[in-house]
Amino acid sequence: MEAGEEPSVGERRRGACRCTVCACTVVASCNPGCGPGIGAADEKSSLLQPLLGSGGGGGDASPGGVPVHAEISIKGMQCSCCAVAAEHAIMGVHGVRRAGVFLLGEKADVVLDPRRASLDAVLAAVENAGFSAQLLSSTAEAKAVKLAIGGMACSSCAGGVEAALLRVPGVAAASVSLTLEQAEVQYGEGLCTPEQLVAAVEAAGFEATVLGQEEVNMQRLQVQGMTCSSCAGTVESALRKTPGVLDAQVNLLTGVAEVRYDPDTTGPRHLLDAVRAAGFQAQPYVEQRLDFVQAGRAEANRWKRQCIVSALLTLPVFLSSMVLPMAWPAAAHWFASHKLLGFPLDQLLRLAFATPVQLWCGWRFHRGAAQALRAGRANMDVLVSLGTSAAYFYSLLAILVERLQPGGGPTPGGGDMAMGSDFFETAAMLITLVLFGKYLESAAKGRTGEAIGRLCQLAPPTALLLELDPSTGAEAGEREVPTSLLHRGDLLKVLPGARIPTDGVVEVGSSHVDESMLTGESAPVGKGPGDPVIGGTVNAGGPLRVRVARVGADTALAQIVRLVEAAQMSKAPIQAFADRVSAVFVPVVVALALLTWAVWYAAGAWGWYPDSWLPPGHTRFLFALLFGISVMVIACPCALGLATPTAVMVGTGVAASNGILIKGGDALERACRVGTVVFDKTGTLTAGKPAVVDCQVFQSQVSLQDMAVLAAAVEANSEHPLGAAIVRFAQGFMELARQAQQAQQAGEQAATGDGSSGSNGGGGWLAAGGALPSCSDVQVSVGQGISAWVQRPAHDGSNNGGGDGCGSWDALLALQADAFATSALPSRSAGAPAATTAGSAAAAPGGAAPEQGASAQDPAAESSTAQQLPGRRREGRVWVAVGSVRLMAGLALAPQAEAYMQDQESMGRTCVLAAVGGVIVGAFAIQDPLKPEARGVVSALHGMGLRCVLLTGDNWRTARAIAGQLGIQEVAAEVMPAGKVAKVQELQRRGSGGVAMVGDGVNDSPALAQADVGIAVGSGTDVAIEAADYVLMRSDLEDVLVSLDLSRRIFGRIRMNYVWALGYNALMVPLAAGVFFPLTHMQLPPWAAGACMALSSVSVVCSSLLLRRYRKPAPVLRELTILER
């Protein structure tokens, strides 16, 4: 429509008008912030429409079909039958991939494909099942990757690459930069891979390589003032122009903007400024999440109010029917003999008070029953509604019959249903007691979520942001800002006694931080410059300046809360049993109630029991009816449905308060069946801080200092912990050389008296440079070691005749020349041990742990340093290799070297060989000390009946020595990461219970994922933590004991809850049905049956709450000190 045209008749009929600024058809006048030239936003292209399920776009597919993860609030669920029905309704929506309903939290976790399903359809399905549904949050499960693109010459090429990427199924967005020759792609997790993106670009005729996963944060903003699509386009354009913003989508209908950005470049404050500069108001979007604890308290208060009202109305009914005839017979007779409108006053009194109880206080049960029956299901509401309605309407019918047929009532032994007796008190007391039970149950369930409630309250709402002078970098002031608006890189001021707002690194100051709420560590942890701090912990000492490292959903506290929530919403496999029983429980109970009534009524009609069994004033019909009502109201499906989730919720909360994160109920159940615990060595059983404890040189031409510095120069190109130990060792020599040189210069200055130095090269090449020599042509042999050419330092001191104590570079070159001059390198000496019994990795790519050492069958082990030696000499450089015996295969290994290695490895140390110019010149003995609690933990696990296995990539001699110190009988050494998986599979095939794997490194993640239960220690890598089922916030192995012991306690409590729930129904249903009446002549009144039903679910919740009293196992022996007098 052109500017200046009037709206059409159809548009005017819909209430449309003309925007005064951008001349587009809108519902209301446009915001002045809309500027001309801003194109209308394409609502169907917005990712937020399928995510938020709003009108007009709820059913549209998001680009590429990125899976949508949504959290929905479901109200009206009373028992596990309701939760099962809601879950089946959600799964019945075409396109829903996964759904889980959490009864205690009244929430559902849904993952759907937006190309085939919308959240509107999911909400409608829940409401059609008889519940109320509300969307709490929704996000796209998208990942981002950056690609380097080659071969682009113009903008058409960039467009072709972008089009090729967008055609890949699962790609949500793609942005190609011609100048940077890079592409940033957002794709659905699980729908495609970076390799498929590279293949698509190459198929389009260009080159592509993966630069790495892009770190992307997502921020939602609530934008106010938008009135038309042009307004939305203005906001979207302003956000996309902000440096660091990767993508921005604005939904006009909801007023929500979803922005994906690089946290290293921009942040929420910059986004808000961009929106405000465009003429609109914005604030961080607050998810409509219902806090579980507060919602539980509100629900408990509602039940409490209804219970109080019901109790006040029930009290007169109870007194007139059960107390007054025994306590004051004359008054009871007066009320019964006096009539109003032909009805006895006592009956009218009971009717007047019982009616509001039945119709108003019990309305929740009647409405829930009607909705359930309309949806074709049955739940606890059906039982309560049927039972109370039968009692109430039977009593109402009885007094009407008595009024219409005065004096025509039957004798006590009569068989028809006409009589003058009522039992309004049964209906009123039944509803009151059920309401009281629901109140107790709701209050108890609210307490099960207190642990996660405390976690959510740890993060402070505001932070003190230090403003820096851009020119000098000095502090220019401070201001208080909301924690949600912090940026990565902000500098914060944390006062003593205050909580740290978010994760960061201490820049200035020293203090002690209380981390007990997150890690379970009772003693405050010392923090100084360079130390990381966790958001939500308490600064217990002096003031700190903290540089923000992670914000929002990336913080440790947010991740902990997400893990605990996910664990509490997950279902343990044993819950499937309760779901199956709950699905048929109510129909079976109703059938049993009808059968009970029919049997008792038929027995009375046929004279199978004497008339003396009938209570005074009861007929056979009423006598049988009371048995049927008791059966209907005493059976309780709630206890079955609460048995597992309450125990899991309390147990995971207790675990979180002890620094243990359990990722789900299924992991909890598997942990109870563990029979074998497999330990990784480095960083798990050991402290993860290896150090060189001994070294020896085997060639007289090379000094110890030369060997250390050359090895360190090569290992500086690796992140392996053993390589880092060699670098630290060499740095010690360099520091000694520097001090010696300074002392020499000071002495010369004192001798000459003129302040000039008498030598330019004192200290040799090691001391002269002050830094490690540079390397080139670095080659890494996975699991074996590293090699490189080391460049001769610019000032090595050898030309000056230096070398006093520090060796000569010319000597190293001569050693290399002699080795290269030989036509064939010397072979391994006779009697040398095989590569499968000695040696360990010294370096590996990406910081791989020594457990990545090659096994004897590994083809990679066949490669050797001899085969990798260069064919020609490079002027001024020496070739250095550092690694295991497998790396040195083909080089001569002297007998003294063999003896040295055997001696060191027998003490649990790892030997790393160093070769210069094709000659093995020495070895380093590196030891990673065992954690002080390792021996005690292994012994305690043996005491629990568990078998322990040591799984490592280190050599056999070292592995056996470590295992001997710990008391571990079974060892698997020299195992590559793939071999670790195979070993775990072998242990699982043995069938001696489940297998738990405890590890911390990247190389442990495949085994952690393969094991029945993966346990990652807190100091481990993100990959290991992601693959594990249990995450230990601390690096203390005692938490492994606590994890397994607590899992057994939780699952034991679940079993106890099921025994109680099933035992209760198995015992009380026959009792209510009158199976024992011929022996006891005692009939369970319906109101007493209702009280038992209410208390049964309360007892299950209280049983689960007992887990809060969990106490850790006794501490293990860490250190033994013998004091002599």
C-alpha positions, 0 to 999 in steps of 0.5 A: 500500500502506497503512502497516502492511501486510505485503508480499505473497507475491510481494513477499516472494518477491522479497526485499522488506521493510518500510521502518521509517520511511516504511513503503514496500516496499523491498529493504533497511531505509530510511536514517534520513534518510527522513522521513515525508510524503516521497512516493516518487520516480517513477523513470520521470519521472527524466531520469537513467534514460534517460540512464544506461540503468540497469535498470528505466528504461533504455528509458523516454523522457525528458520531451519526448524530449530528445536524449541525448549519450553517450560509450561505451568500446569494448574489443576493437577491433584495426583499422579493420574493427572500428571500422567494425563497431562503428559499424554496430552502433550505427547499427543501433539504432533511434533512434540519430541519430548515432554515431562510433567513435574507434579510437585512443581506443577510444571512441564518441560517440553521440546518440540519441532516448530516446523510441525508443532506450535506452543499454542497447540501444546497449551490447547492440548493441556487445556483440553485435558482439563487443566489450565496451562500458561507458558513460562519460558521458551528458548531455541536449542541453537548453537553457533559456529564460526567458519573461515571461508576461502575463495570469495571475490565479491558480494555475490560470492558471499550471498551464495555462501549464505544461501548454501548455509541456509539450505542446510536442514537445521540452520536457523541463521547465517551471516557471511562477512566478505571482508573478514572471510568468515561466516557465523552460523546458528544451527539447531543442536542435534539437527546438523553438525559443523562438518555438514556446514563445511560440506555445504560451503565446499559443494557451493564451490568455496573453501571452508574450515571450522574456526571454533564454536562461537560463544553466544549469549541470549538476552530478552528485552521487554520493549514498550511503545511499539505500535506497528510493524515499522516500530518493531523493524526500528528496534530490530535494526537498532539492536542489530547495529550494536557492535557484538550483536549477532542476531535480533528478533522483535515480536510486535504482539508480545513486545519482546525482543530476543537478542543473541550477542557476543558477551566479550563485545557487548552486554545488556546495558548496551542493548538497553541503550540502543533501544532507548536511543531508537525512541522506545523504553526497554527493560530486561524481560522477566520470565513469568516463572513461578518460584516453587517455594512461594507457589507452594506456600500460596497453594498451602494457604489456599487449602488452609483457608478452605479447610478452616471455613469447611471445619467451622461449617462442619462443626455444628453438623458433627455436634448435632449428629454425633456429640449431642445425642450422647452428651445431652439426650434431652436437647437432641430429642427436642431438636428431633421432635420439633419440626419446621416446614415438616422437617425435624430441626436437627435435619434442617440444621445439618442440611443447612451447614452441610450444603455449603461444605458440599457445594462450595468447599468441595467445589474444587473436587467436583470441578476437577472430577467433571473435567477429568471425566470430560477428558476421559480420565479419572483421578483422586477428585473423582473418588472424593466427589463420588463418595461425598456426593453419594453421602450427601444426596442419599441423605437429602433423598432420605429426609425428602422421603421421610417428609413425603411419607411421614411415619412410613419409614422401614424397620431396621431390617427393611430392604428398601432404601426409604428411611428417616436417617441421614448422614450429612456429617459423613459428607461434610467431615469427609470434605473437611478431612480431605481439605485438611490432608491436602493442606498438610500435603501441600505444606510438606511438599513446599518444604521439599523445594526449600533447598533450590529456593535457598539456591535461587536467593543466593545471588544478590539483586544489585552490584557495585559497578566501578566506573573507570576513566577511559584515558587512564583506567583509574577508578572514577566512581561507583554506582549500583546496578542490577545484577542482570545488567552486568557485562563480562569484563566489568569491575565490581567492588565487593564489600566485606560481608556482602555476597559476590554478585556473579562469577569473576576473578579477583583483581585487587585485594585478599579475603576469605570467601564462604562457599559452603552453600555451593560446595559444602566446604565449611571452612572459608577459602582464601582468595587473592589476585588471580583467584576465581570467585563464584557468584552467590558466595559471601566475602567474609574478609576484606574488600575485593575488586572482582573482574566479571567473568560470567554473567546470567545463565552462564554463572556457576549458580545458574548452572547449578539451579538448572541442573537441580531443576532438571534433576527434580523434573526428571523421572526415575525409571521406577516412577513408570511403575507408579504411572502404570498403576495410577492410570488404572487405579481410580477405575479399579477402585470405583469398580471395587466400591460398586462390587462391595456395595452389590455384595453386601446388599445382595448378602442382606437381601438374601439373608446371609447375615443377621439383622443384628449386624445393622446399626440402629436406623440403618437399612440393608441398602444404607449398610451396604452403601456405607461400605462402598463409600468407604472403599471409594474414599479410602483408596489413595492414588496420591501416595503412589504418585508422590513416592518417587518425586518427593524423595528425588526432590528432597534428595537432590536438594540435600545433595546440592547443599553438600556440593553434589549435583545429580542430573536426574532420577535415572542416574540416581537409580543406576547409582544404587546398583553400582558394584564397581568404581573405576578411577582415573589417576591424574587429577582424580586420585592424584592432586593434578599438580605434577612436579619434577622430583628427580632427573638424570643426564646420560650424556656427558656432553650435555649439562643438566641445565641444558637438558632442562631448558631444551625440554622446557622450550619444546614442552612450552608448546603443549598444555599437558600437565607433565610438560608444565612440570618440566617448564616449571623445573627449567624456570627454576634453573633459569632463575638460579642462572639469572641470580648467578649472573647478577651476582657476577656482575655485581662482583665485577662492578665492585672490582673495577669500581667504575660500574662497568661489567667485565664480561658480556656473556657470563652465565652462558646462553641459558642466563643471557637470554632470560627466556626459553629458546624459540621452537619451530616445526613442532610435532605432537605424537598423541599419547607419546610426546612432542618434538621440535627444532629449537632455535639457537638464542641470539646471544648464547654466550658461546662465542665469548667462551662462556658456558661456565656451568651452563653448557655450550650450544656448540657442544649440542650442535656437535652432538647432533652432527655426530648422530646425523652423520651415522648412516643408521641410527643405533637400535634399541639395546638388548634386554630393553623392556617392551613399550607396553611395560614402561614409559608414559606420555609426556605431551599430547595435543589439547592438553590431553592427560597422560592416560592418553598413552598408546597401548601395545596394540595401538598402531600409533605406537609403531611410530618412532622418533627415529622415523621422524628424524629430519633428513638434513641438518638445519643451521644453528638449530637442534632437534629435541624430542621429549616423551615416553619410551614409545616416542623414542623407539629406535633410539639407543637406550643405555642400560643405566637409563633402563635401570633409572626408569625402572627404579623411579617407576617402581616408586609410582613416578612417571619417567619422561625421556629427553633426546637431542639430535637423535640421542637420548640425553636424560630423563625426568622423574615426575610425580603427581602426589596422591590426594590425602583422602584417596587411600581412605576413600578406596578403603571405605568403598571396599567396606561398602562392598564395591570393587575399585579399578584403576584405569590410566594411560600411564605405564604399567610399573607406575600404575601398579605402584600407585595401585599398591599404595591405594590398595586397588587390586585391579589395574588397567594401564597404558590405555587410550581414551577409546581403550577406556571405553572398551574397558568400561564395557568389559566391566559392564559385561561381567555383570557384577552390578553397575559401573561408576567412572570417576574422572576429570579430564577431556580424555575421560569424557567418553568413559564417563558417558559409557559408564552406568554412572559418570562422576566428574570432580569439580576441578575437571574440564567442562567436557567431562562435567557435561558427560557425567551424571554426577558433578562434584563441586569440590575436588574432594574424593570423599564426595564420591562416598557421599554421592553413592551413600546418599543415592542409596539412602534416597532410593531406599526411601523411595522403596519405603514410600512405595511399600507404605503406599501399596501396603496402605491400599492393600490393607485399608481397602479390604478393611473398608470393604468389610472383609473383617466385619464378620470377625470384629463387627466394626464398620469403618465410617466413611469420614474415618476412611477419608481421614486415612486417605488424606493422611496416607499421602501426608505420611509419604511426603513426611517420609521423604522429608526425613532425608533432610536429616541425612548425615555424611558417612564418617570422615576417612583417614587423611593424615596420620601424625605420630608425636614422640615425647 
